[in-house]
Amino acid sequence: MSLSFRLCPRLVRQTCITRLLSNGAQGPAEKLLFPTLSSWPSGRTERDLLEEMVADPHDCPLQEYCPLPPPWCLPPLSLFPTMICSSENLRGQEANQHLHWSHYSLRSRDLSMPHVLLGVLQASSSGSLLLKDQSSSLACLVLPAPVINWIGCVLEVRRYQLVTEVLRVKGVQEDQRSRVYAVFFAEDVRILHASHSSSSSCPDAGSGPHPPVKIPRREASWAQRHLVIESLEGRRTKPGQDKGLQFRATATWVDIREEGGEARRSENGGKSLTKVVLLFSCSSVRWFHFLQPNKLYRLTATGERDSGIFDRLSDPPLEIVSAPRLLQVPADWTLEDVEATPFSPGPADSSSIEEALKQSSSGSLLTVTGVVCSRLICDTQNTRAAPCSAHKVPDVFLPPGASIKVTITQPQSQSSASVYLDVSDGPYHLGLLPGATVMLQGLERKVSRSGRVYLRSVPTTHLSVLSPPTESFENVAAPPLVLFKQLTGTPNPQRAVCSVTCVLSVTLYWDCSGCGSAFVQGACDRSPLCASQSGVFRAKAWVKAEDGSGEVRLYLQDEAVLLVLGISRKLWEALQGRVLSRGKVVVKSRGRSEMPSDEHSRDPLADHVSFLMSRPAICRPLVLTFRQRVEAAGAVTPGLSQLTRFTRGEREYVTRVPAAPVVTCVQLQEAEPRALCHMIRDCSRSVNL
């Protein structure tokens, strides 16, 4: 009854649920119940009920019975979002002060009673995958990519993760948006009922008043051609005023031969294969999550009998410069899997992070695979400049004009890189979570003004999630422990146990969240040109730190400054309010050579910050994860000597001292005594080796 209520009559016909299929196979209801009814508790022998009834004397086993809880439940899809949407379940908050991005993953085995995920798989015109029943629909991410024949099938999933992401945008009006979706592996899926494309004995019913896409039955006389996908590009909005998405795929036409009833690729006799660029737009974008590189597909031109239609190429859109001619795939054409090729984890030209950061060629695009360490919404300066583009992008989740900074790492090499993704022109990709393994194809290598190397997306960049976050993500090997005297200039993250010797400077200021200009007394400095009424508090500091072997100049910002100063969160927020009245406060000191003075400036706020900088509590052990600053060519920032003044008693000395290496803080943590002892011991062992 529950299965019929969930799916009939809008998605599946009633007769398809209960009866056996024409070939004698189990129907959906029997498939769903068979594993439970056929299971027998381990350690028990099967009872002989007839022997129990006629035995003399009769021993009634009724006393052994007790009500058993149901082994699982089958809730409608509309109830799944309510399981994890409560605020107390949210964790993993990532924020840039005015944008709070939280996520939470709930595994099916963590539920008190197993909840079976069941619905009809559908592909929307935006390329998203949906599980649907009569109550609602639930977005899903299937790993690896499922086969196309699953469209319209009734799927049962017992092992999955429910993920909710909540985004709170602070401004004049508080804006909160959330997204809930399911993540599961293809190997954990059971097909209870196949669609008409794979089983003609029990066709599906209509899909309601708004079916996603009607796919006609394929006829043998229609024109067909086989192809192998070589590479994919990301989804983006169509140019002009047209709504909808589009993406391109590079493919190769191939010939096939029949062997034992199976289609196989035939040898081409040394002939060069014909390549083609396919343009999927509007409803044909539904194939996006099904396409895999190096896999054979059959493309059928619905209603066309002339195979020459596949050679009728058209010119690319005007906004694509120097692009080859392409074949536009109409919405009514069909695409089918021909062979089940295992999904390859990455292309052959994939680069390691170290290679990607060291490559000097700026014309070629890079492909990188790694684990997501963190993600951050870092750019919302265009949110007010382009509000009209939001209606053109389906599945909108992030603010218009926003970009994401993703830090990816390769645990084997301890290397990491910052990747800036522009998501303003396409839908947000599900599964981009800390701990997930992703592959990014089509990245540009860029160098910042300070000489830092990073990667940036282009409009055709393709992001693929290879695996969801694992429980062992938090136990990924940390960067190696080093001594400051051992620094060689590598850009990879490193760790050190150190203590701050002095704070050289602290800068506290507010930026406008709209244009990045100064933000003073609740208004942008560029008002009335900029109407933004929200600001972002920033903090920067330069400190000197030493670990007993050497000294470095350490650059800190935002939360790391709070940790170094060692003040409470309440005092930090009060400090932000005082700085807001003037916009910016800069306090500098000469370091350890500066002698305390009884004279006070006319700026009480600067005096208070100076007092916080000179407190003895600053000089305490800390665990520092850092990167050494490098120039654009890859050389270490030159350590030129500089004149330094020392004060001993009543005398001052001036001498030339080599400049300390300059490092940037990645993460700063308080050192627990027990963990500190272990880290110092490990560090001393590495030095002796």
C-alpha positions as CSV (number, residue, x, y, z in Angstrom):
1,M,0.0,0.0,0.0
2,S,2.8,2.4,0.9
3,L,4.5,1.7,-2.5
4,S,1.3,2.3,-4.4
5,F,0.6,5.5,-2.4
6,R,4.0,6.8,-3.2
7,L,4.1,6.2,-6.9
8,C,0.6,5.5,-8.3
9,P,-1.0,6.7,-10.5
10,R,1.1,9.7,-11.6
11,L,4.5,8.0,-11.8
12,V,3.8,4.3,-12.2
13,R,0.7,2.4,-13.1
14,Q,-1.0,0.4,-10.3
15,T,-0.8,-2.9,-12.2
16,C,3.0,-2.5,-12.5
17,I,3.4,-2.5,-8.7
18,T,1.7,-5.7,-7.7
19,R,1.8,-8.1,-10.6
20,L,4.6,-10.2,-11.9
21,L,6.3,-9.0,-15.1
22,S,5.5,-10.8,-18.3
23,N,8.8,-12.7,-18.2
24,G,8.1,-14.1,-14.7
25,A,10.4,-11.8,-12.9
26,Q,9.5,-10.2,-9.5
27,G,7.5,-7.1,-9.5
28,P,8.5,-3.9,-7.6
29,A,6.5,-4.8,-4.5
30,E,8.0,-8.3,-4.2
31,K,11.5,-7.0,-4.9
32,L,11.1,-4.5,-2.0
33,L,9.8,-7.1,0.5
34,F,11.8,-10.1,-0.5
35,P,15.1,-9.4,1.3
36,T,13.2,-8.8,4.6
37,L,10.8,-11.8,4.3
38,S,13.6,-14.2,3.2
39,S,16.0,-13.2,6.0
40,W,16.4,-15.5,9.0
41,P,18.2,-14.4,12.2
42,S,21.6,-15.9,12.6
43,G,22.1,-18.5,15.2
44,R,18.5,-19.8,15.0
45,T,17.2,-23.0,13.3
46,E,14.1,-23.1,11.3
47,R,11.0,-24.1,13.3
48,D,8.8,-27.0,12.4
49,L,5.4,-25.5,13.1
50,L,3.4,-28.8,12.3
51,E,5.5,-30.7,14.8
52,E,4.9,-28.1,17.5
53,M,1.2,-28.3,17.0
54,V,0.8,-32.1,17.2
55,A,3.5,-32.7,19.8
56,D,2.3,-34.5,23.0
57,P,2.5,-32.9,25.5
58,H,1.8,-29.7,23.6
59,D,4.2,-26.8,24.5
60,C,2.8,-23.6,23.4
61,P,5.5,-21.2,22.2
62,L,3.3,-18.1,22.5
63,Q,5.3,-16.9,25.5
64,E,8.3,-16.6,23.2
65,Y,6.6,-14.0,21.0
66,C,6.8,-10.3,21.5
67,P,6.0,-7.3,19.3
68,L,8.9,-6.6,17.0
69,P,9.7,-3.1,15.7
70,P,9.5,-2.8,11.9
71,P,12.9,-3.4,10.3
72,W,12.7,-0.3,8.1
73,C,10.3,2.4,7.1
74,L,9.4,3.9,3.7
75,P,8.7,7.6,4.3
76,P,7.7,9.9,1.4
77,L,10.4,12.0,-0.1
78,S,8.8,15.2,1.3
79,L,9.9,14.1,4.9
80,F,13.6,13.7,4.2
81,P,14.5,17.4,4.3
82,T,12.9,17.7,7.8
83,M,15.3,15.2,9.2
84,I,18.4,17.4,9.1
85,C,17.1,21.0,8.7
86,S,17.0,21.9,12.4
87,S,19.6,24.4,13.3
88,E,21.2,22.3,16.1
89,N,22.3,19.8,13.5
90,L,24.3,22.3,11.4
91,R,28.1,22.2,11.6
92,G,31.2,22.9,9.5
93,Q,30.4,26.7,9.3
94,E,32.5,28.5,6.8
95,A,32.1,32.3,6.7
96,N,33.6,35.5,5.3
97,Q,32.0,37.5,8.1
98,H,28.9,38.6,6.2
99,L,28.1,35.3,4.5
100,H,27.6,32.2,6.6
101,W,27.8,28.9,4.8
102,S,27.0,25.8,6.8
103,H,26.6,22.1,5.9
104,Y,25.7,18.9,7.6
105,S,25.8,15.3,6.4
106,L,23.5,12.6,8.0
107,R,24.3,9.0,7.1
108,S,21.4,6.5,6.7
109,R,23.0,4.2,9.3
110,D,22.9,7.0,12.0
111,L,19.1,7.0,11.9
112,S,17.3,5.2,14.8
113,M,15.3,3.2,12.2
114,P,16.5,2.6,8.6
115,H,14.7,4.9,6.2
116,V,14.6,3.5,2.7
117,L,15.0,6.1,-0.1
118,L,12.7,5.2,-2.9
119,G,11.5,7.2,-6.0
120,V,11.6,7.5,-9.7
121,L,14.8,8.9,-11.2
122,Q,14.3,11.9,-13.4
123,A,16.7,14.2,-15.2
124,S,15.7,17.9,-15.3
125,S,16.4,20.3,-18.2
126,S,19.1,21.9,-16.0
127,G,21.0,18.6,-15.8
128,S,20.1,17.9,-12.2
129,L,19.1,14.4,-11.1
130,L,15.9,14.0,-9.0
131,L,14.3,11.2,-7.1
132,K,10.5,11.8,-7.3
133,D,7.4,10.4,-5.8
134,Q,3.9,11.8,-5.5
135,S,4.7,13.9,-2.4
136,S,7.8,15.7,-3.6
137,S,11.2,15.4,-5.3
138,L,14.6,15.2,-3.8
139,A,17.8,16.2,-5.7
140,C,20.5,13.5,-5.7
141,L,24.1,13.0,-6.6
142,V,24.9,9.5,-7.9
143,L,28.6,8.4,-7.9
144,P,29.9,7.4,-10.3
145,A,27.6,8.7,-13.0
146,P,24.6,6.4,-13.6
147,V,23.7,4.8,-16.9
148,I,21.1,6.6,-19.0
149,N,18.7,3.7,-18.9
150,W,18.0,4.5,-15.2
151,I,15.9,7.5,-16.2
152,G,12.3,6.6,-15.4
153,C,13.2,3.6,-13.2
154,V,12.0,3.1,-9.6
155,L,15.1,3.1,-7.5
156,E,15.6,1.8,-3.9
157,V,18.6,3.0,-1.9
158,R,19.3,1.9,1.7
159,R,22.8,3.4,2.1
160,Y,23.1,7.1,1.4
161,Q,24.0,10.5,2.9
162,L,21.6,13.3,3.4
163,V,23.3,16.7,3.0
164,T,21.9,20.1,3.8
165,E,23.6,23.4,3.0
166,V,22.4,26.6,4.6
167,L,23.5,30.1,3.4
168,R,22.8,33.2,5.4
169,V,23.5,36.5,3.7
170,K,23.6,39.5,6.1
171,G,22.6,42.8,4.8
172,V,19.7,45.2,4.9
173,Q,17.4,42.2,4.8
174,E,18.5,38.9,6.2
175,D,18.4,36.3,3.4
176,Q,18.6,32.6,4.2
177,R,18.5,29.9,1.6
178,S,18.9,26.1,2.0
179,R,19.4,23.1,-0.1
180,V,18.9,19.4,0.8
181,Y,20.0,16.5,-1.4
182,A,21.0,12.9,-1.2
183,V,24.4,11.4,-2.1
184,F,24.8,7.7,-2.8
185,F,26.9,5.2,-4.8
186,A,25.6,3.5,-7.9
187,E,26.5,0.1,-6.5
188,D,24.0,0.7,-3.6
189,V,21.0,1.2,-6.0
190,R,18.4,-1.5,-6.6
191,I,16.1,-1.1,-9.6
192,L,12.6,-2.2,-8.5
193,H,10.9,-1.2,-11.8
194,A,12.5,-0.5,-15.2
195,S,11.1,2.2,-17.5
196,H,9.7,1.4,-20.9
197,S,13.1,2.0,-22.5
198,S,14.4,-1.3,-20.9
199,S,11.2,-3.2,-20.3
200,S,8.3,-3.0,-22.7
201,S,6.0,-5.2,-20.7
202,C,5.1,-2.6,-18.0
203,P,5.3,1.0,-19.4
204,D,5.3,4.0,-17.1
205,A,2.3,6.2,-16.6
206,G,2.4,9.9,-17.4
207,S,4.5,12.2,-15.2
208,G,1.7,14.6,-14.3
209,P,0.9,18.0,-15.8
210,H,4.5,19.0,-16.2
211,P,6.6,16.1,-17.4
212,P,10.3,16.8,-17.6
213,V,11.0,15.6,-21.2
214,K,9.0,13.2,-23.4
215,I,11.4,10.7,-25.0
216,P,9.8,8.9,-28.0
217,R,10.3,5.2,-28.6
218,R,13.3,4.6,-30.9
219,E,12.6,3.1,-34.3
220,A,15.2,1.0,-36.1
221,S,14.9,3.1,-39.3
222,W,16.0,6.3,-37.6
223,A,19.5,7.6,-38.2
224,Q,22.1,6.6,-35.7
225,R,25.7,7.1,-35.0
226,H,28.1,5.9,-32.3
227,L,30.5,8.2,-30.5
228,V,33.0,8.2,-27.7
229,I,33.1,11.2,-25.4
230,E,36.6,12.7,-25.0
231,S,36.0,15.7,-22.7
232,L,33.2,17.7,-21.2
233,E,32.8,21.4,-20.4
234,G,30.8,22.9,-17.6
235,R,27.2,24.0,-17.8
236,R,26.6,27.7,-18.4
237,T,23.7,30.0,-19.2
238,K,22.7,30.5,-22.8
239,P,23.8,33.8,-24.3
240,G,21.2,36.5,-25.1
241,Q,17.8,36.7,-23.6
242,D,17.0,33.0,-23.9
243,K,16.6,31.1,-20.6
244,G,18.2,27.8,-20.0
245,L,21.6,26.2,-19.9
246,Q,24.1,24.7,-22.4
247,F,27.3,22.7,-22.4
248,R,29.7,21.4,-25.0
249,A,31.4,18.0,-25.3
250,T,34.2,16.9,-27.6
251,A,33.6,13.4,-29.1
252,T,34.8,11.1,-31.8
253,W,32.6,9.3,-34.3
254,V,33.4,5.5,-34.2
255,D,32.3,2.4,-36.2
256,I,31.1,-0.6,-34.3
257,R,30.8,-4.3,-35.0
258,E,28.5,-7.0,-33.6
259,E,30.1,-9.8,-31.6
260,G,27.8,-12.3,-29.8
261,G,25.0,-9.8,-29.8
262,E,27.1,-7.0,-28.2
263,A,28.3,-3.9,-29.9
264,R,32.1,-3.4,-29.8
265,R,34.4,-0.7,-31.2
266,S,35.9,-1.8,-34.5
267,E,39.5,-1.1,-35.6
268,N,39.7,1.8,-38.0
269,G,42.7,0.4,-40.0
270,G,44.9,3.3,-39.2
271,K,42.4,5.9,-40.5
272,S,42.1,9.1,-38.5
273,L,38.9,9.3,-36.4
274,T,36.5,12.2,-37.0
275,K,36.1,14.5,-34.1
276,V,33.1,16.6,-33.5
277,V,32.0,19.2,-30.9
278,L,28.5,18.6,-29.6
279,L,26.4,21.4,-28.2
280,F,23.7,20.4,-25.7
281,S,21.2,23.1,-24.9
282,C,17.7,23.5,-23.3
283,S,16.2,20.0,-22.6
284,S,19.2,18.1,-24.0
285,V,21.2,19.3,-21.0
286,R,19.5,16.4,-19.1
287,W,22.3,14.1,-20.3
288,F,25.0,16.1,-18.5
289,H,25.4,13.9,-15.4
290,F,25.3,10.7,-17.4
291,L,28.1,11.4,-19.8
292,Q,31.5,9.9,-19.0
293,P,34.8,10.2,-20.9
294,N,36.1,7.2,-22.9
295,K,32.6,5.6,-23.0
296,L,30.7,4.5,-26.1
297,Y,27.2,6.0,-26.7
298,R,24.6,5.7,-29.5
299,L,23.1,9.0,-30.7
300,T,19.7,8.7,-32.5
301,A,18.2,11.4,-34.5
302,T,14.5,11.1,-33.8
303,G,12.3,11.1,-36.9
304,E,15.4,11.4,-39.3
305,R,16.4,8.6,-41.7
306,D,19.3,10.4,-43.4
307,S,22.5,9.7,-41.5
308,G,24.0,12.8,-43.1
309,I,22.2,14.9,-40.5
310,F,25.2,14.2,-38.2
311,D,27.5,16.0,-40.6
312,R,25.4,19.2,-40.8
313,L,27.6,21.4,-38.5
314,S,26.7,24.9,-37.6
315,D,28.7,28.0,-36.6
316,P,29.4,28.5,-32.9
317,P,27.7,31.3,-31.0
318,L,29.1,34.8,-31.5
319,E,30.4,35.0,-27.9
320,I,32.7,32.0,-28.4
321,V,35.9,33.2,-30.2
322,S,37.9,30.9,-32.5
323,A,35.7,27.8,-31.7
324,P,35.3,25.0,-34.2
325,R,32.0,24.3,-35.9
326,L,29.7,22.1,-33.9
327,L,26.7,19.8,-34.0
328,Q,23.7,21.0,-32.0
329,V,21.8,18.1,-30.3
330,P,18.1,18.8,-30.4
331,A,16.0,18.1,-27.3
332,D,14.0,15.2,-29.0
333,W,17.2,13.2,-30.0
334,T,18.0,10.2,-27.7
335,L,21.3,9.1,-26.2
336,E,21.9,5.5,-25.1
337,D,24.7,3.6,-23.3
338,V,26.3,1.0,-25.5
339,E,29.1,-0.4,-23.3
340,A,29.6,-0.4,-19.6
341,T,33.1,1.0,-19.3
342,P,34.5,1.5,-15.7
343,F,34.7,5.1,-14.8
344,S,38.3,6.4,-14.9
345,P,39.3,8.6,-12.0
346,G,40.9,11.2,-14.2
347,P,42.2,12.0,-17.6
348,A,45.7,11.1,-18.7
349,D,46.8,14.7,-18.8
350,S,45.9,15.4,-15.2
351,S,48.6,17.3,-13.4
352,S,49.7,17.1,-9.8
353,I,49.2,20.2,-7.7
354,E,53.0,20.8,-7.6
355,E,53.2,20.6,-11.4
356,A,50.2,22.9,-11.9
357,L,51.7,25.6,-9.6
358,K,55.2,25.4,-11.2
359,Q,54.1,25.4,-14.9
360,S,55.1,28.5,-16.6
361,S,52.8,28.1,-19.7
362,S,49.9,30.4,-19.3
363,G,48.1,29.4,-22.6
364,S,47.2,25.8,-21.8
365,L,44.4,24.8,-19.4
366,L,45.2,22.5,-16.5
367,T,43.4,19.5,-15.0
368,V,43.8,18.9,-11.3
369,T,42.4,16.2,-8.9
370,G,42.4,16.6,-5.1
371,V,40.5,16.6,-1.8
372,V,38.6,19.7,-0.8
373,C,40.1,21.1,2.4
374,S,37.9,24.2,2.7
375,R,35.6,26.4,0.6
376,L,34.7,30.1,1.0
377,I,32.4,32.5,-0.7
378,C,35.0,35.2,-1.4
379,D,33.5,37.6,-3.9
380,T,30.1,39.2,-3.9
381,Q,31.0,42.5,-5.4
382,N,28.8,41.9,-8.4
383,T,25.7,40.9,-6.4
384,R,24.1,44.3,-6.9
385,A,25.5,44.9,-10.3
386,A,23.9,41.8,-11.9
387,P,20.6,41.0,-10.1
388,C,18.8,40.4,-13.3
389,S,21.0,37.3,-14.2
390,A,19.6,35.3,-11.3
391,H,16.4,34.3,-13.2
392,K,18.4,32.9,-16.1
393,V,20.4,30.4,-14.0
394,P,18.4,27.3,-12.8
395,D,19.0,25.8,-9.4
396,V,20.2,29.1,-7.9
397,F,21.7,28.7,-4.5
398,L,24.6,31.1,-4.1
399,P,24.1,34.9,-4.3
400,P,24.3,36.3,-7.9
401,G,27.8,37.3,-8.9
402,A,29.4,35.2,-6.2
403,S,32.6,33.2,-6.6
404,I,34.0,30.4,-4.4
405,K,37.5,29.9,-3.2
406,V,38.2,26.2,-2.9
407,T,41.4,24.9,-1.3
408,I,42.3,21.4,-2.6
409,T,45.1,19.2,-1.4
410,Q,46.8,15.9,-2.4
411,P,47.5,14.1,0.9
412,Q,50.2,11.9,-0.7
413,S,52.4,14.9,-1.6
414,Q,51.3,17.3,1.1
415,S,50.7,19.9,-1.6
416,S,47.7,22.2,-1.9
417,A,46.4,25.0,-4.1
418,S,43.7,27.7,-4.0
419,V,41.2,27.5,-6.8
420,Y,38.8,30.4,-7.5
421,L,35.6,29.2,-9.2
422,D,33.1,31.6,-10.8
423,V,29.7,30.1,-10.3
424,S,27.7,33.2,-11.4
425,D,27.0,31.8,-14.9
426,G,25.9,28.3,-14.0
427,P,24.1,26.1,-11.4
428,Y,25.8,25.2,-8.1
429,H,27.4,21.8,-8.2
430,L,26.1,19.4,-5.6
431,G,28.7,17.6,-3.4
432,L,31.3,20.3,-3.3
433,L,32.0,19.7,0.4
434,P,35.1,19.6,2.6
435,G,36.6,16.1,2.4
436,A,35.1,15.3,-1.1
437,T,37.5,14.3,-3.9
438,V,37.0,16.4,-7.0
439,M,38.4,16.7,-10.5
440,L,38.7,20.2,-12.1
441,Q,39.2,20.3,-15.8
442,G,40.1,23.6,-17.6
443,L,41.8,25.8,-15.0
444,E,44.1,28.8,-15.6
445,R,47.3,29.3,-13.7
446,K,47.5,32.9,-12.3
447,V,50.0,34.9,-10.3
448,S,48.8,37.5,-7.8
449,R,50.4,40.9,-7.2
450,S,52.3,39.5,-4.2
451,G,53.7,36.6,-6.3
452,R,51.4,33.9,-5.0
453,V,50.3,31.3,-7.6
454,Y,46.7,30.2,-7.7
455,L,44.3,28.6,-10.2
456,R,41.2,30.1,-11.6
457,S,38.2,28.8,-13.6
458,V,37.2,29.8,-17.0
459,P,33.6,29.7,-18.5
460,T,34.2,26.1,-19.8
461,T,35.7,24.7,-16.6
462,H,34.2,21.3,-15.7
463,L,33.9,20.2,-12.0
464,S,33.3,16.5,-11.2
465,V,32.8,15.0,-7.8
466,L,34.6,11.6,-7.7
467,S,33.8,10.6,-4.1
468,P,31.9,12.1,-1.2
469,P,33.5,13.2,2.1
470,T,34.7,10.2,4.1
471,E,34.9,9.7,7.9
472,S,38.7,9.6,7.7
473,F,38.9,13.1,6.2
474,E,39.7,14.6,9.6
475,N,42.5,12.1,10.0
476,V,44.2,13.1,6.8
477,A,48.0,13.4,7.3
478,A,48.9,16.9,8.5
479,P,51.6,18.9,6.9
480,P,55.2,17.9,8.0
481,L,56.8,19.4,11.0
482,V,59.8,21.6,10.3
483,L,62.2,24.0,11.9
484,F,62.4,27.6,10.7
485,K,66.1,27.1,9.9
486,Q,65.2,24.3,7.5
487,L,62.9,26.4,5.3
488,T,63.8,25.9,1.6
489,G,61.1,28.0,-0.1
490,T,58.6,25.3,-1.0
491,P,55.1,26.7,-1.4
492,N,53.5,23.6,0.2
493,P,52.0,24.0,3.7
494,Q,54.3,23.2,6.6
495,R,53.9,23.1,10.3
496,A,56.0,24.4,13.2
497,V,55.8,24.7,17.0
498,C,56.7,28.2,17.7
499,S,55.9,31.2,20.0
500,V,55.3,34.8,19.1
501,T,58.1,37.1,20.3
502,C,56.5,40.4,19.4
503,V,53.7,42.0,17.4
504,L,55.1,44.5,14.9
505,S,51.8,46.0,13.6
506,V,48.1,45.5,13.7
507,T,45.6,47.0,11.3
508,L,41.8,46.9,12.0
509,Y,39.4,48.2,9.4
510,W,36.0,47.8,7.8
511,D,35.3,47.2,4.1
512,C,32.1,47.7,2.1
513,S,30.6,44.3,1.3
514,G,29.3,45.7,-2.1
515,C,32.3,47.5,-3.6
516,G,35.2,46.8,-1.2
517,S,35.8,50.5,-0.4
518,A,36.2,51.9,3.1
519,F,33.1,51.5,5.3
520,V,32.7,54.1,8.0
521,Q,29.8,54.7,10.5
522,G,27.5,52.2,8.7
523,A,27.8,53.6,5.2
524,C,30.1,53.1,2.3
525,D,32.8,55.7,1.6
526,R,31.6,55.9,-2.0
527,S,28.0,56.8,-1.0
528,P,25.7,57.6,-2.8
529,L,27.4,55.8,-5.8
530,C,27.3,52.6,-3.6
531,A,24.1,52.0,-1.7
532,S,25.5,49.2,0.4
533,Q,24.7,49.3,4.1
534,S,26.7,46.2,5.2
535,G,30.4,46.0,5.9
536,V,33.0,43.3,6.5
537,F,35.4,43.6,9.4
538,R,39.1,42.9,8.6
539,A,42.1,42.4,10.7
540,K,45.8,42.1,9.6
541,A,48.9,41.8,11.7
542,W,52.7,41.3,11.3
543,V,54.4,39.4,14.1
544,K,57.8,37.8,14.7
545,A,57.8,34.2,15.7
546,E,60.7,31.8,16.7
547,D,61.0,28.1,17.4
548,G,64.4,27.9,18.9
549,S,66.2,27.4,15.6
550,G,65.4,30.6,13.8
551,E,63.0,33.5,13.4
552,V,60.3,34.4,10.8
553,R,58.1,37.3,10.0
554,L,54.6,36.0,10.1
555,Y,51.6,37.5,8.3
556,L,48.2,37.0,10.0
557,Q,44.7,38.0,9.2
558,D,41.2,37.9,10.6
559,E,40.6,35.1,13.1
560,A,44.3,34.4,13.4
561,V,44.9,37.9,14.8
562,L,42.2,37.3,17.4
563,L,44.0,34.1,18.5
564,V,47.4,35.7,18.7
565,L,46.2,38.6,20.8
566,G,44.5,36.1,23.1
567,I,41.4,38.2,23.9
568,S,37.8,37.1,24.4
569,R,35.3,37.1,21.6
570,K,33.2,39.6,23.5
571,L,36.1,42.1,23.7
572,W,36.9,41.5,20.0
573,E,33.3,42.4,19.0
574,A,33.5,45.5,21.1
575,L,36.7,46.4,19.4
576,Q,35.0,46.0,16.0
577,G,32.2,48.4,17.1
578,R,34.8,51.1,18.1
579,V,36.7,50.7,14.8
580,L,33.4,51.1,12.8
581,S,33.1,54.7,14.0
582,R,36.3,55.7,12.3
583,G,36.8,53.0,9.6
584,K,40.4,52.1,10.2
585,V,43.0,51.8,13.0
586,V,46.7,51.2,12.4
587,V,49.1,50.6,15.3
588,K,52.8,49.9,14.9
589,S,55.6,49.0,17.2
590,R,59.4,48.7,16.9
591,G,59.2,45.2,18.4
592,R,61.3,44.0,21.4
593,S,63.6,47.0,21.2
594,E,60.7,49.4,22.0
595,M,60.8,50.5,25.7
596,P,57.5,51.1,27.6
597,S,56.6,54.8,27.8
598,D,54.6,56.7,30.3
599,E,53.4,59.1,27.6
600,H,50.0,58.4,26.0
601,S,48.8,59.5,22.6
602,R,45.5,61.4,22.1
603,D,43.9,58.2,20.7
604,P,42.6,56.0,23.4
605,L,41.6,53.3,20.9
606,A,45.2,53.1,19.5
607,D,46.6,53.0,23.1
608,H,44.3,50.1,24.0
609,V,45.4,48.1,20.9
610,S,49.0,48.9,21.7
611,F,48.4,47.5,25.2
612,L,47.0,44.3,23.8
613,M,50.0,44.0,21.4
614,S,52.5,44.2,24.3
615,R,50.9,41.9,26.8
616,P,53.1,39.0,28.1
617,A,50.2,36.5,27.3
618,I,51.1,36.9,23.6
619,C,54.4,35.0,24.0
620,R,53.0,31.4,24.3
621,P,53.5,28.2,22.4
622,L,51.3,27.9,19.2
623,V,51.0,25.3,16.4
624,L,51.4,27.2,13.1
625,T,50.5,25.9,9.7
626,F,52.1,28.2,7.1
627,R,53.3,28.7,3.6
628,Q,56.6,30.4,2.7
629,R,56.1,33.4,0.4
630,V,57.5,32.9,-3.1
631,E,58.0,35.2,-6.0
632,A,56.3,34.7,-9.4
633,A,59.3,32.9,-10.8
634,G,59.2,30.4,-8.0
635,A,62.2,31.9,-6.0
636,V,62.1,32.5,-2.3
637,T,61.5,36.0,-1.2
638,P,65.0,37.4,-1.0
639,G,66.3,37.7,2.5
640,L,68.2,41.0,2.4
641,S,70.0,42.1,5.5
642,Q,68.6,45.2,7.3
643,L,69.7,47.5,10.0
644,T,68.3,46.5,13.4
645,R,68.4,48.5,16.6
646,F,68.9,46.6,19.9
647,T,68.6,48.2,23.4
648,R,70.4,46.7,26.3
649,G,70.0,48.7,29.5
650,E,70.9,52.3,28.8
651,R,72.8,51.6,25.5
652,E,71.5,51.2,22.0
653,Y,73.2,49.1,19.3
654,V,72.6,49.2,15.5
655,T,73.8,46.3,13.4
656,R,73.0,44.6,10.1
657,V,71.0,41.4,10.5
658,P,69.8,39.1,7.7
659,A,66.1,39.5,7.2
660,A,63.9,36.7,8.6
661,P,62.0,34.5,6.1
662,V,58.4,35.8,5.4
663,V,55.6,33.2,5.9
664,T,51.8,33.4,5.6
665,C,49.6,31.8,8.2
666,V,47.3,29.1,7.0
667,Q,46.1,27.9,10.4
668,L,46.9,28.8,13.9
669,Q,46.1,26.6,17.0
670,E,46.7,26.7,20.7
671,A,49.2,24.0,21.7
672,E,47.8,21.6,24.2
673,P,50.6,20.4,26.6
674,R,50.4,16.7,25.8
675,A,50.1,17.2,22.1
676,L,52.9,19.8,22.3
677,C,55.3,17.2,23.8
678,H,54.6,14.7,21.1
679,M,55.1,17.3,18.3
680,I,58.4,18.5,19.8
681,R,59.6,14.9,20.0
682,D,58.6,14.2,16.4
683,C,60.3,17.4,15.3
684,S,63.5,16.5,17.0
685,R,63.5,13.0,15.5
686,S,63.2,14.5,12.0
687,V,66.1,16.8,12.7
688,N,68.3,13.9,13.8
689,L,67.4,11.9,10.7
